[in-house]
């Protein structure tokens, strides 16, 4: 039997919130949350006996079960754009956030966006590591903007 159903049954018996929390070994905040949900979405004693645990949870805490779905960025596009000069991951994240806001969906925060991109890079083996002895070779990076002389 679910905790919500047990809390409601003890409430019908007239138990206080503290006593219910002590009896069921749950926090008082959990009991208070169920009591508040019961005020917003009343459940009769008759329906309490007929409904199963899942239906009671859905009826009382329906807002809690509606987790927002985050938009997954197109990391193929992100990787191709990063190859261009002057494009940064922060700039692409801001573009992604604007796209999400226009579609009214929640975006990933910057740190999670970067972590997911790093996972994408690792999964698709998109980097190449050059193994060499330190100080053995001189390597020059010719990409990016040049310094005028």
N, CA, C and O atoms as a GROMACS GRO file, in nm:
protein
  596
    1UNK      N    1   0.085  -0.117   0.000
    1UNK     CA    2   0.000   0.000   0.000
    1UNK      C    3   0.090   0.124   0.000
    1UNK      O    4   0.190   0.127   0.070
    2UNK      N    5   0.052   0.225  -0.079
    2UNK     CA    6   0.134   0.346  -0.091
    2UNK      C    7   0.125   0.430   0.035
    2UNK      O    8   0.029   0.420   0.113
    3UNK      N    9   0.224   0.513   0.054
    3UNK     CA   10   0.227   0.602   0.170
    3UNK      C   11   0.111   0.701   0.166
    3UNK      O   12   0.054   0.734   0.270
    4UNK      N   13   0.076   0.749   0.046
    4UNK     CA   14  -0.034   0.845   0.036
    4UNK      C   15  -0.165   0.784   0.087
    4UNK      O   16  -0.240   0.849   0.160
    5UNK      N   17  -0.190   0.659   0.048
    5UNK     CA   18  -0.314   0.593   0.089
    5UNK      C   19  -0.314   0.569   0.241
    5UNK      O   20  -0.416   0.586   0.307
    6UNK      N   21  -0.199   0.529   0.294
    6UNK     CA   22  -0.189   0.507   0.439
    6UNK      C   23  -0.209   0.639   0.515
    6UNK      O   24  -0.276   0.641   0.618
    7UNK      N   25  -0.151   0.746   0.464
    7UNK     CA   26  -0.167   0.877   0.529
    7UNK      C   27  -0.313   0.918   0.529
    7UNK      O   28  -0.364   0.966   0.630
    8UNK      N   29  -0.381   0.898   0.417
    8UNK     CA   30  -0.523   0.934   0.409
    8UNK      C   31  -0.609   0.849   0.502
    8UNK      O   32  -0.703   0.900   0.563
    9UNK      N   33  -0.578   0.720   0.513
    9UNK     CA   34  -0.656   0.634   0.602
    9UNK      C   35  -0.637   0.675   0.749
    9UNK      O   36  -0.733   0.676   0.826
   10UNK      N   37  -0.513   0.709   0.786
   10UNK     CA   38  -0.491   0.754   0.924
   10UNK      C   39  -0.554   0.890   0.951
   10UNK      O   40  -0.595   0.919   1.063
   11UNK      N   41  -0.561   0.973   0.849
   11UNK     CA   42  -0.626   1.104   0.866
   11UNK      C   43  -0.775   1.086   0.892
   11UNK      O   44  -0.834   1.158   0.972
   12UNK      N   45  -0.836   0.989   0.821
   12UNK     CA   46  -0.977   0.961   0.841
   12UNK      C   47  -1.002   0.913   0.984
   12UNK      O   48  -1.106   0.943   1.043
   13UNK      N   49  -0.905   0.838   1.040
   13UNK     CA   50  -0.918   0.791   1.178
   13UNK      C   51  -0.897   0.901   1.280
   13UNK      O   52  -0.920   0.881   1.399
   14UNK      N   53  -0.852   1.020   1.234
   14UNK     CA   54  -0.838   1.133   1.324
   14UNK      C   55  -0.698   1.153   1.380
   14UNK      O   56  -0.680   1.229   1.476
   15UNK      N   57  -0.600   1.089   1.324
   15UNK     CA   58  -0.461   1.104   1.371
   15UNK      C   59  -0.409   1.243   1.333
   15UNK      O   60  -0.450   1.300   1.232
   16UNK      N   61  -0.320   1.297   1.415
   16UNK     CA   62  -0.256   1.425   1.384
   16UNK      C   63  -0.144   1.401   1.283
   16UNK      O   64  -0.103   1.288   1.257
   17UNK      N   65  -0.095   1.511   1.227
   17UNK     CA   66   0.013   1.499   1.129
   17UNK      C   67   0.139   1.440   1.192
   17UNK      O   68   0.206   1.357   1.131
   18UNK      N   69   0.170   1.482   1.313
   18UNK     CA   70   0.289   1.429   1.381
   18UNK      C   71   0.274   1.279   1.408
   18UNK      O   72   0.368   1.201   1.388
   19UNK      N   73   0.157   1.240   1.454
   19UNK     CA   74   0.136   1.100   1.486
   19UNK      C   75   0.141   1.013   1.360
   19UNK      O   76   0.194   0.902   1.363
   20UNK      N   77   0.085   1.065   1.249
   20UNK     CA   78   0.092   0.992   1.123
   20UNK      C   79   0.237   0.976   1.079
   20UNK      O   80   0.278   0.868   1.036
   21UNK      N   81   0.314   1.085   1.090
   21UNK     CA   82   0.456   1.080   1.050
   21UNK      C   83   0.533   0.979   1.135
   21UNK      O   84   0.615   0.904   1.083
   22UNK      N   85   0.507   0.978   1.265
   22UNK     CA   86   0.575   0.883   1.354
   22UNK      C   87   0.532   0.739   1.325
   22UNK      O   88   0.615   0.648   1.324
   23UNK      N   89   0.404   0.718   1.302
   23UNK     CA   90   0.351   0.584   1.278
   23UNK      C   91   0.406   0.524   1.149
   23UNK      O   92   0.446   0.408   1.146
   24UNK      N   93   0.407   0.604   1.041
   24UNK     CA   94   0.448   0.553   0.910
   24UNK      C   95   0.597   0.571   0.882
   24UNK      O   96   0.647   0.530   0.778
   25UNK      N   97   0.668   0.633   0.977
   25UNK     CA   98   0.812   0.657   0.961
   25UNK      C   99   0.842   0.740   0.835
   25UNK      O  100   0.933   0.708   0.758
   26UNK      N  101   0.764   0.847   0.817
   26UNK     CA  102   0.788   0.943   0.708
   26UNK      C  103   0.805   1.080   0.770
   26UNK      O  104   0.774   1.101   0.888
   27UNK      N  105   0.854   1.174   0.692
   27UNK     CA  106   0.873   1.308   0.746
   27UNK      C  107   0.739   1.380   0.758
   27UNK      O  108   0.642   1.347   0.691
   28UNK      N  109   0.737   1.479   0.846
   28UNK     CA  110   0.615   1.558   0.862
   28UNK      C  111   0.586   1.640   0.737
   28UNK      O  112   0.471   1.670   0.706
   29UNK      N  113   0.692   1.674   0.663
   29UNK     CA  114   0.673   1.748   0.538
   29UNK      C  115   0.597   1.664   0.436
   29UNK      O  116   0.516   1.716   0.361
   30UNK      N  117   0.624   1.535   0.434
   30UNK     CA  118   0.554   1.445   0.342
   30UNK      C  119   0.406   1.439   0.378
   30UNK      O  120   0.320   1.444   0.291
   31UNK      N  121   0.378   1.429   0.506
   31UNK     CA  122   0.238   1.425   0.552
   31UNK      C  123   0.170   1.558   0.520
   31UNK      O  124   0.056   1.560   0.474
   32UNK      N  125   0.239   1.668   0.544
   32UNK     CA  126   0.182   1.800   0.515
   32UNK      C  127   0.155   1.816   0.366
   32UNK      O  128   0.055   1.876   0.327
   33UNK      N  129   0.244   1.763   0.283
   33UNK     CA  130   0.226   1.772   0.137
   33UNK      C  131   0.102   1.695   0.094
   33UNK      O  132   0.027   1.742   0.008
   34UNK      N  133   0.080   1.578   0.152
   34UNK     CA  134  -0.038   1.499   0.118
   34UNK      C  135  -0.164   1.569   0.168
   34UNK      O  136  -0.267   1.568   0.100
   35UNK      N  137  -0.159   1.628   0.287
   35UNK     CA  138  -0.274   1.700   0.341
   35UNK      C  139  -0.308   1.820   0.251
   35UNK      O  140  -0.425   1.846   0.224
   36UNK      N  141  -0.206   1.891   0.206
   36UNK     CA  142  -0.228   2.006   0.119
   36UNK      C  143  -0.287   1.962  -0.014
   36UNK      O  144  -0.378   2.026  -0.066
   37UNK      N  145  -0.236   1.852  -0.069
   37UNK     CA  146  -0.289   1.800  -0.194
   37UNK      C  147  -0.433   1.755  -0.178
   37UNK      O  148  -0.514   1.767  -0.270
   38UNK      N  149  -0.466   1.703  -0.061
   38UNK     CA  150  -0.603   1.659  -0.034
   38UNK      C  151  -0.698   1.778  -0.030
   38UNK      O  152  -0.813   1.766  -0.072
   39UNK      N  153  -0.651   1.892   0.021
   39UNK     CA  154  -0.735   2.013   0.022
   39UNK      C  155  -0.760   2.062  -0.121
   39UNK      O  156  -0.869   2.109  -0.153
   40UNK      N  157  -0.658   2.052  -0.207
   40UNK     CA  158  -0.672   2.099  -0.344
   40UNK      C  159  -0.752   2.001  -0.430
   40UNK      O  160  -0.828   2.043  -0.517
   41UNK      N  161  -0.734   1.872  -0.405
   41UNK     CA  162  -0.802   1.768  -0.482
   41UNK      C  163  -0.867   1.670  -0.384
   41UNK      O  164  -0.808   1.566  -0.354
   42UNK      N  165  -0.987   1.701  -0.336
   42UNK     CA  166  -1.051   1.614  -0.235
   42UNK      C  167  -1.077   1.472  -0.285
   42UNK      O  168  -1.112   1.450  -0.401
   43UNK      N  169  -1.058   1.377  -0.193
   43UNK     CA  170  -1.085   1.236  -0.220
   43UNK      C  171  -1.180   1.187  -0.112
   43UNK      O  172  -1.153   1.203   0.007
   44UNK      N  173  -1.292   1.128  -0.152
   44UNK     CA  174  -1.390   1.081  -0.054
   44UNK      C  175  -1.344   0.948   0.006
   44UNK      O  176  -1.258   0.880  -0.049
   45UNK      N  177  -1.402   0.914   0.121
   45UNK     CA  178  -1.367   0.789   0.189
   45UNK      C  179  -1.402   0.668   0.102
   45UNK      O  180  -1.329   0.569   0.100
   46UNK      N  181  -1.515   0.676   0.032
   46UNK     CA  182  -1.558   0.565  -0.053
   46UNK      C  183  -1.459   0.543  -0.168
   46UNK      O  184  -1.421   0.430  -0.197
   47UNK      N  185  -1.419   0.652  -0.231
   47UNK     CA  186  -1.327   0.637  -0.345
   47UNK      C  187  -1.188   0.597  -0.298
   47UNK      O  188  -1.111   0.538  -0.374
   48UNK      N  189  -1.154   0.628  -0.172
   48UNK     CA  190  -1.023   0.589  -0.118
   48UNK      C  191  -1.010   0.437  -0.115
   48UNK      O  192  -0.903   0.383  -0.142
   49UNK      N  193  -1.118   0.369  -0.083
   49UNK     CA  194  -1.115   0.223  -0.078
   49UNK      C  195  -1.118   0.159  -0.217
   49UNK      O  196  -1.064   0.050  -0.236
   50UNK      N  197  -1.180   0.226  -0.315
   50UNK     CA  198  -1.192   0.167  -0.449
   50UNK      C  199  -1.072   0.198  -0.538
   50UNK      O  200  -1.038   0.118  -0.626
   51UNK      N  201  -1.007   0.312  -0.518
   51UNK     CA  202  -0.893   0.350  -0.603
   51UNK      C  203  -0.768   0.273  -0.562
   51UNK      O  204  -0.746   0.245  -0.444
   52UNK      N  205  -0.686   0.240  -0.662
   52UNK     CA  206  -0.558   0.175  -0.628
   52UNK      C  207  -0.453   0.282  -0.599
   52UNK      O  208  -0.480   0.401  -0.612
   53UNK      N  209  -0.334   0.239  -0.560
   53UNK     CA  210  -0.229   0.331  -0.516
   53UNK      C  211  -0.189   0.429  -0.627
   53UNK      O  212  -0.169   0.548  -0.602
   54UNK      N  213  -0.176   0.377  -0.747
   54UNK     CA  214  -0.133   0.461  -0.859
   54UNK      C  215  -0.237   0.569  -0.889
   54UNK      O  216  -0.200   0.684  -0.914
   55UNK      N  217  -0.365   0.533  -0.886
   55UNK     CA  218  -0.472   0.630  -0.914
   55UNK      C  219  -0.478   0.738  -0.806
   55UNK      O  220  -0.501   0.855  -0.837
   56UNK      N  221  -0.457   0.700  -0.680
   56UNK     CA  222  -0.457   0.798  -0.571
   56UNK      C  223  -0.340   0.895  -0.588
   56UNK      O  224  -0.356   1.016  -0.574
   57UNK      N  225  -0.223   0.840  -0.618
   57UNK     CA  226  -0.106   0.926  -0.638
   57UNK      C  227  -0.128   1.020  -0.756
   57UNK      O  228  -0.093   1.138  -0.748
   58UNK      N  229  -0.187   0.970  -0.864
   58UNK     CA  230  -0.212   1.052  -0.982
   58UNK      C  231  -0.313   1.162  -0.951
   58UNK      O  232  -0.298   1.275  -0.996
   59UNK      N  233  -0.416   1.128  -0.874
   59UNK     CA  234  -0.520   1.226  -0.842
   59UNK      C  235  -0.469   1.334  -0.748
   59UNK      O  236  -0.499   1.453  -0.767
   60UNK      N  237  -0.393   1.294  -0.647
   60UNK     CA  238  -0.345   1.392  -0.548
   60UNK      C  239  -0.227   1.474  -0.599
   60UNK      O  240  -0.225   1.596  -0.586
   61UNK      N  241  -0.131   1.407  -0.655
   61UNK     CA  242  -0.005   1.473  -0.690
   61UNK      C  243   0.017   1.472  -0.841
   61UNK      O  244   0.125   1.437  -0.888
   62UNK      N  245  -0.084   1.512  -0.916
   62UNK     CA  246  -0.073   1.509  -1.061
   62UNK      C  247   0.029   1.610  -1.112
   62UNK      O  248   0.095   1.584  -1.213
   63UNK      N  249   0.044   1.726  -1.046
   63UNK     CA  250   0.142   1.826  -1.089
   63UNK      C  251   0.284   1.774  -1.072
   63UNK      O  252   0.372   1.805  -1.152
   64UNK      N  253   0.307   1.695  -0.967
   64UNK     CA  254   0.440   1.643  -0.940
   64UNK      C  255   0.484   1.543  -1.046
   64UNK      O  256   0.602   1.531  -1.077
   65UNK      N  257   0.388   1.471  -1.103
   65UNK     CA  258   0.422   1.369  -1.202
   65UNK      C  259   0.443   1.428  -1.342
   65UNK      O  260   0.487   1.357  -1.432
   66UNK      N  261   0.412   1.557  -1.359
   66UNK     CA  262   0.431   1.621  -1.488
   66UNK      C  263   0.568   1.688  -1.492
   66UNK      O  264   0.579   1.809  -1.474
   67UNK      N  265   0.670   1.609  -1.516
   67UNK     CA  266   0.806   1.660  -1.523
   67UNK      C  267   0.826   1.722  -1.660
   67UNK      O  268   0.792   1.661  -1.761
   68UNK      N  269   0.881   1.844  -1.665
   68UNK     CA  270   0.900   1.906  -1.796
   68UNK      C  271   1.003   1.829  -1.879
   68UNK      O  272   1.103   1.780  -1.827
   69UNK      N  273   0.976   1.821  -2.006
   69UNK     CA  274   1.066   1.751  -2.098
   69UNK      C  275   1.161   1.853  -2.158
   69UNK      O  276   1.118   1.948  -2.223
   70UNK      N  277   1.289   1.832  -2.137
   70UNK     CA  278   1.390   1.924  -2.188
   70UNK      C  279   1.422   1.891  -2.334
   70UNK      O  280   1.423   1.775  -2.374
   71UNK      N  281   1.448   1.995  -2.410
   71UNK     CA  282   1.480   1.978  -2.552
   71UNK      C  283   1.626   1.937  -2.565
   71UNK      O  284   1.715   2.006  -2.514
   72UNK      N  285   1.651   1.827  -2.633
   72UNK     CA  286   1.788   1.781  -2.654
   72UNK      C  287   1.848   1.858  -2.771
   72UNK      O  288   1.791   1.861  -2.880
   73UNK      N  289   1.964   1.919  -2.749
   73UNK     CA  290   2.027   1.996  -2.857
   73UNK      C  291   2.075   1.904  -2.971
   73UNK      O  292   2.099   1.785  -2.951
   74UNK      N  293   2.088   1.962  -3.089
   74UNK     CA  294   2.140   1.890  -3.205
   74UNK      C  295   2.292   1.902  -3.201
   74UNK      O  296   2.349   2.001  -3.248
   75UNK      N  297   2.358   1.801  -3.145
   75UNK     CA  298   2.502   1.810  -3.127
   75UNK      C  299   2.580   1.789  -3.257
   75UNK      O  300   2.697   1.827  -3.264
   76UNK      N  301   2.519   1.731  -3.361
   76UNK     CA  302   2.584   1.728  -3.492
   76UNK      C  303   2.604   1.871  -3.542
   76UNK      O  304   2.712   1.908  -3.588
   77UNK      N  305   2.499   1.950  -3.530
   77UNK     CA  306   2.505   2.091  -3.571
   77UNK      C  307   2.605   2.168  -3.484
   77UNK      O  308   2.684   2.247  -3.535
   78UNK      N  309   2.600   2.144  -3.353
   78UNK     CA  310   2.691   2.214  -3.260
   78UNK      C  311   2.836   2.183  -3.296
   78UNK      O  312   2.919   2.273  -3.298
   79UNK      N  313   2.866   2.057  -3.323
   79UNK     CA  314   3.004   2.020  -3.354
   79UNK      C  315   3.051   2.083  -3.486
   79UNK      O  316   3.165   2.129  -3.495
   80UNK      N  317   2.964   2.086  -3.587
   80UNK     CA  318   3.001   2.148  -3.714
   80UNK      C  319   3.020   2.298  -3.700
   80UNK      O  320   3.109   2.356  -3.762
   81UNK      N  321   2.937   2.362  -3.617
   81UNK     CA  322   2.950   2.506  -3.597
   81UNK      C  323   3.076   2.541  -3.519
   81UNK      O  324   3.136   2.645  -3.543
   82UNK      N  325   3.117   2.455  -3.427
   82UNK     CA  326   3.238   2.482  -3.349
   82UNK      C  327   3.364   2.481  -3.435
   82UNK      O  328   3.466   2.537  -3.395
   83UNK      N  329   3.357   2.418  -3.552
   83UNK     CA  330   3.472   2.416  -3.642
   83UNK      C  331   3.494   2.550  -3.710
   83UNK      O  332   3.602   2.576  -3.763
   84UNK      N  333   3.392   2.637  -3.708
   84UNK     CA  334   3.402   2.769  -3.770
   84UNK      C  335   3.478   2.864  -3.679
   84UNK      O  336   3.479   2.847  -3.557
   85UNK      N  337   3.542   2.962  -3.738
   85UNK     CA  338   3.621   3.059  -3.664
   85UNK      C  339   3.530   3.153  -3.585
   85UNK      O  340   3.432   3.205  -3.639
   86UNK      N  341   3.563   3.175  -3.459
   86UNK     CA  342   3.490   3.270  -3.375
   86UNK      C  343   3.367   3.214  -3.306
   86UNK      O  344   3.302   3.286  -3.230
   87UNK      N  345   3.333   3.090  -3.330
   87UNK     CA  346   3.215   3.028  -3.269
   87UNK      C  347   3.257   2.957  -3.141
   87UNK      O  348   3.352   2.878  -3.140
   88UNK      N  349   3.185   2.985  -3.033
   88UNK     CA  350   3.216   2.922  -2.904
   88UNK      C  351   3.096   2.839  -2.858
   88UNK      O  352   2.985   2.852  -2.908
   89UNK      N  353   3.123   2.754  -2.762
   89UNK     CA  354   3.017   2.671  -2.705
   89UNK      C  355   2.913   2.757  -2.633
   89UNK      O  356   2.794   2.726  -2.635
   90UNK      N  357   2.958   2.864  -2.570
   90UNK     CA  358   2.866   2.956  -2.500
   90UNK      C  359   2.772   3.023  -2.600
   90UNK      O  360   2.653   3.037  -2.573
   91UNK      N  361   2.824   3.063  -2.714
   91UNK     CA  362   2.743   3.126  -2.818
   91UNK      C  363   2.638   3.029  -2.871
   91UNK      O  364   2.523   3.067  -2.892
   92UNK      N  365   2.678   2.905  -2.892
   92UNK     CA  366   2.584   2.803  -2.940
   92UNK      C  367   2.480   2.770  -2.835
   92UNK      O  368   2.365   2.741  -2.868
   93UNK      N  369   2.518   2.773  -2.707
   93UNK     CA  370   2.421   2.749  -2.599
   93UNK      C  371   2.318   2.860  -2.596
   93UNK      O  372   2.198   2.834  -2.581
   94UNK      N  373   2.362   2.985  -2.612
   94UNK     CA  374   2.268   3.098  -2.612
   94UNK      C  375   2.170   3.086  -2.729
   94UNK      O  376   2.051   3.116  -2.714
   95UNK      N  377   2.219   3.042  -2.844
   95UNK     CA  378   2.133   3.018  -2.959
   95UNK      C  379   2.031   2.908  -2.928
   95UNK      O  380   1.913   2.920  -2.963
   96UNK      N  381   2.077   2.802  -2.862
   96UNK     CA  382   1.990   2.691  -2.822
   96UNK      C  383   1.882   2.739  -2.724
   96UNK      O  384   1.765   2.700  -2.736
   97UNK      N  385   1.920   2.823  -2.628
   97UNK     CA  386   1.825   2.875  -2.530
   97UNK      C  387   1.719   2.959  -2.599
   97UNK      O  388   1.600   2.948  -2.567
   98UNK      N  389   1.759   3.044  -2.694
   98UNK     CA  390   1.663   3.125  -2.768
   98UNK      C  391   1.564   3.037  -2.844
   98UNK      O  392   1.444   3.067  -2.848
   99UNK      N  393   1.612   2.930  -2.905
   99UNK     CA  394   1.526   2.838  -2.977
   99UNK      C  395   1.425   2.772  -2.882
   99UNK      O  396   1.308   2.756  -2.915
  100UNK      N  397   1.473   2.733  -2.765
  100UNK     CA  398   1.384   2.669  -2.666
  100UNK      C  399   1.278   2.766  -2.615
  100UNK      O  400   1.163   2.729  -2.597
  101UNK      N  401   1.318   2.889  -2.593
  101UNK     CA  402   1.222   2.988  -2.542
  101UNK      C  403   1.115   3.018  -2.646
  101UNK      O  404   0.998   3.039  -2.612
  102UNK      N  405   1.153   3.021  -2.774
  102UNK     CA  406   1.055   3.045  -2.880
  102UNK      C  407   0.955   2.930  -2.887
  102UNK      O  408   0.837   2.952  -2.916
  103UNK      N  409   1.000   2.808  -2.861
  103UNK     CA  410   0.910   2.693  -2.862
  103UNK      C  411   0.846   2.668  -2.726
  103UNK      O  412   0.770   2.572  -2.710
  104UNK      N  413   0.877   2.754  -2.628
  104UNK     CA  414   0.821   2.749  -2.492
  104UNK      C  415   0.849   2.617  -2.422
  104UNK      O  416   0.762   2.561  -2.355
  105UNK      N  417   0.972   2.568  -2.438
  105UNK     CA  418   1.014   2.447  -2.368
  105UNK      C  419   1.138   2.481  -2.287
  105UNK      O  420   1.216   2.568  -2.326
  106UNK      N  421   1.158   2.413  -2.173
  106UNK     CA  422   1.272   2.446  -2.088
  106UNK      C  423   1.404   2.395  -2.147
  106UNK      O  424   1.411   2.281  -2.192
  107UNK      N  425   1.508   2.480  -2.147
  107UNK     CA  426   1.638   2.437  -2.200
  107UNK      C  427   1.726   2.380  -2.089
  107UNK      O  428   1.698   2.396  -1.970
  108UNK      N  429   1.834   2.312  -2.132
  108UNK     CA  430   1.936   2.271  -2.037
  108UNK      C  431   2.016   2.394  -1.996
  108UNK      O  432   2.030   2.488  -2.074
  109UNK      N  433   2.066   2.392  -1.876
  109UNK     CA  434   2.156   2.500  -1.833
  109UNK      C  435   2.291   2.478  -1.900
  109UNK      O  436   2.317   2.371  -1.956
  110UNK      N  437   2.376   2.581  -1.895
  110UNK     CA  438   2.502   2.578  -1.968
  110UNK      C  439   2.592   2.461  -1.927
  110UNK      O  440   2.651   2.395  -2.013
  111UNK      N  441   2.601   2.435  -1.797
  111UNK     CA  442   2.690   2.328  -1.751
  111UNK      C  443   2.644   2.191  -1.803
  111UNK      O  444   2.726   2.109  -1.843
  112UNK      N  445   2.514   2.167  -1.801
  112UNK     CA  446   2.462   2.039  -1.851
  112UNK      C  447   2.476   2.031  -2.002
  112UNK      O  448   2.505   1.925  -2.056
  113UNK      N  449   2.456   2.144  -2.071
  113UNK     CA  450   2.474   2.150  -2.216
  113UNK      C  451   2.617   2.110  -2.253
  113UNK      O  452   2.639   2.031  -2.345
  114UNK      N  453   2.714   2.164  -2.179
  114UNK     CA  454   2.856   2.133  -2.204
  114UNK      C  455   2.887   1.987  -2.172
  114UNK      O  456   2.961   1.921  -2.245
  115UNK      N  457   2.830   1.937  -2.063
  115UNK     CA  458   2.855   1.797  -2.025
  115UNK      C  459   2.798   1.702  -2.131
  115UNK      O  460   2.864   1.605  -2.169
  116UNK      N  461   2.678   1.731  -2.178
  116UNK     CA  462   2.617   1.646  -2.280
  116UNK      C  463   2.695   1.654  -2.411
  116UNK      O  464   2.706   1.554  -2.482
  117UNK      N  465   2.748   1.772  -2.444
  117UNK     CA  466   2.830   1.783  -2.564
  117UNK      C  467   2.959   1.701  -2.548
  117UNK      O  468   3.002   1.634  -2.642
  118UNK      N  469   3.019   1.708  -2.430
  118UNK     CA  470   3.141   1.630  -2.407
  118UNK      C  471   3.112   1.480  -2.416
  118UNK      O  472   3.193   1.404  -2.470
  119UNK      N  473   2.997   1.437  -2.364
  119UNK     CA  474   2.957   1.297  -2.377
  119UNK      C  475   2.939   1.259  -2.524
  119UNK      O  476   2.977   1.149  -2.566
  120UNK      N  477   2.880   1.350  -2.602
  120UNK     CA  478   2.861   1.326  -2.745
  120UNK      C  479   2.996   1.310  -2.815
  120UNK      O  480   3.014   1.220  -2.897
  121UNK      N  481   3.089   1.398  -2.783
  121UNK     CA  482   3.222   1.392  -2.844
  121UNK      C  483   3.292   1.261  -2.807
  121UNK      O  484   3.351   1.196  -2.893
  122UNK      N  485   3.284   1.222  -2.681
  122UNK     CA  486   3.348   1.097  -2.638
  122UNK      C  487   3.282   0.974  -2.701
  122UNK      O  488   3.351   0.879  -2.738
  123UNK      N  489   3.151   0.977  -2.713
  123UNK     CA  490   3.078   0.864  -2.768
  123UNK      C  491   3.108   0.844  -2.917
  123UNK      O  492   3.116   0.730  -2.963
  124UNK      N  493   3.126   0.953  -2.991
  124UNK     CA  494   3.148   0.944  -3.135
  124UNK      C  495   3.296   0.955  -3.173
  124UNK      O  496   3.329   0.961  -3.292
  125UNK      N  497   3.384   0.957  -3.074
  125UNK     CA  498   3.529   0.961  -3.098
  125UNK      C  499   3.567   1.075  -3.194
  125UNK      O  500   3.629   1.052  -3.298
  126UNK      N  501   3.527   1.198  -3.158
  126UNK     CA  502   3.547   1.313  -3.246
  126UNK      C  503   3.676   1.390  -3.216
  126UNK      O  504   3.701   1.493  -3.279
  127UNK      N  505   3.755   1.344  -3.124
  127UNK     CA  506   3.882   1.411  -3.096
  127UNK      C  507   3.996   1.314  -3.122
  127UNK      O  508   3.980   1.192  -3.117
  128UNK      N  509   4.112   1.372  -3.149
  128UNK     CA  510   4.229   1.291  -3.173
  128UNK      C  511   4.339   1.335  -3.076
  128UNK      O  512   4.373   1.454  -3.070
  129UNK      N  513   4.392   1.245  -3.004
  129UNK     CA  514   4.499   1.275  -2.911
  129UNK      C  515   4.633   1.244  -2.977
  129UNK      O  516   4.654   1.135  -3.030
  130UNK      N  517   4.722   1.341  -2.972
  130UNK     CA  518   4.855   1.322  -3.028
  130UNK      C  519   4.948   1.288  -2.913
  130UNK      O  520   4.966   1.369  -2.822
  131UNK      N  521   5.006   1.172  -2.916
  131UNK     CA  522   5.095   1.130  -2.810
  131UNK      C  523   5.239   1.163  -2.849
  131UNK      O  524   5.286   1.121  -2.955
  132UNK      N  525   5.308   1.237  -2.764
  132UNK     CA  526   5.447   1.273  -2.790
  132UNK      C  527   5.515   1.303  -2.658
  132UNK      O  528   5.450   1.325  -2.556
  133UNK      N  529   5.646   1.302  -2.662
  133UNK     CA  530   5.724   1.336  -2.543
  133UNK      C  531   5.724   1.488  -2.528
  133UNK      O  532   5.743   1.559  -2.626
  134UNK      N  533   5.704   1.538  -2.406
  134UNK     CA  534   5.705   1.683  -2.386
  134UNK      C  535   5.839   1.743  -2.426
  134UNK      O  536   5.945   1.692  -2.389
  135UNK      N  537   5.834   1.852  -2.505
  135UNK     CA  538   5.954   1.922  -2.547
  135UNK      C  539   6.023   1.858  -2.665
  135UNK      O  540   6.124   1.909  -2.712
  136UNK      N  541   5.972   1.747  -2.715
  136UNK     CA  542   6.035   1.676  -2.826
  136UNK      C  543   6.002   1.743  -2.959
  136UNK      O  544   6.086   1.747  -3.049
  137UNK      N  545   5.879   1.795  -2.973
  137UNK     CA  546   5.835   1.855  -3.098
  137UNK      C  547   5.775   1.993  -3.071
  137UNK      O  548   5.725   2.019  -2.961
  138UNK      N  549   5.781   2.079  -3.171
  138UNK     CA  550   5.717   2.210  -3.165
  138UNK      C  551   5.593   2.204  -3.253
  138UNK      O  552   5.601   2.168  -3.371
  139UNK      N  553   5.477   2.240  -3.195
  139UNK     CA  554   5.353   2.237  -3.271
  139UNK      C  555   5.292   2.376  -3.272
  139UNK      O  556   5.282   2.442  -3.168
  140UNK      N  557   5.250   2.420  -3.391
  140UNK     CA  558   5.192   2.552  -3.407
  140UNK      C  559   5.046   2.536  -3.446
  140UNK      O  560   5.012   2.455  -3.533
  141UNK      N  561   4.960   2.612  -3.381
  141UNK     CA  562   4.817   2.610  -3.411
  141UNK      C  563   4.788   2.726  -3.505
  141UNK      O  564   4.797   2.842  -3.464
  142UNK      N  565   4.754   2.697  -3.631
  142UNK     CA  566   4.733   2.801  -3.731
  142UNK      C  567   4.586   2.841  -3.742
  142UNK      O  568   4.554   2.925  -3.827
  143UNK      N  569   4.497   2.787  -3.661
  143UNK     CA  570   4.356   2.820  -3.671
  143UNK      C  571   4.327   2.950  -3.597
  143UNK      O  572   4.406   2.996  -3.515
  144UNK      N  573   4.213   3.009  -3.629
  144UNK     CA  574   4.170   3.129  -3.559
  144UNK      C  575   4.217   3.255  -3.629
  144UNK      O  576   4.270   3.250  -3.740
  145UNK      N  577   4.197   3.368  -3.563
  145UNK     CA  578   4.235   3.497  -3.623
  145UNK      C  579   4.386   3.514  -3.613
  145UNK      O  580   4.449   3.471  -3.516
  146UNK      N  581   4.442   3.577  -3.714
  146UNK     CA  582   4.587   3.596  -3.716
  146UNK      C  583   4.623   3.731  -3.657
  146UNK      O  584   4.539   3.821  -3.650
  147UNK      N  585   4.744   3.743  -3.616
  147UNK     CA  586   4.796   3.866  -3.558
  147UNK      C  587   4.855   3.951  -3.670
  147UNK      O  588   4.947   3.906  -3.739
  148UNK      N  589   4.804   4.073  -3.689
  148UNK     CA  590   4.858   4.154  -3.797
  148UNK      C  591   4.999   4.203  -3.762
  148UNK      O  592   5.026   4.242  -3.649
  149UNK      N  593   5.088   4.200  -3.861
  149UNK     CA  594   5.225   4.246  -3.842
  149UNK      C  595   5.249   4.376  -3.915
  149UNK      O  596   5.360   4.430  -3.910
   0.00000   0.00000   0.00000
